[in-house]
Amino acid sequence: MKKELILSIGILMFSLSSCKKSTEGNKGIIKSDSANTEILADNGAVDSTIAYNTDINGKKSIKTDYVYRATDKSLVKVVFNYDPKNRTVSITNNNKTFVLEKSEAKVNETIYKKDDMTATVKGDSLIIHQGNNIIELERTKI
């Protein structure tokens, strides 16, 4: 009984000494910058849904993720990248991702293009034209 107790205490002491907290923290966590940033939405007003994200190397990016629903009820992930050097929209559905570059911005709409594909963003709707196909998406509250 004493041997089991001593063995249990030894294992407990070893476990506690090997479970030290790292002082570096989790490097996989993206920190949000609290500095005031003013990114304008398509309507010209300040878009409060957009903020800078800072990775572990201090590199800032401006991205916003949304889930859209198509008319056939399928869900589509849409990521807007507002980086001034690389303004794009990424549309992901059925493990396929299409990245379109921003080509034109009006007061109430933004147009993204790549090859024969065009995506027009108006408020909560996203309309994709690809050849003769038109796909209408609506932003969800998921």
Disulfide bonds with the S-S distance in Angstrom:
none
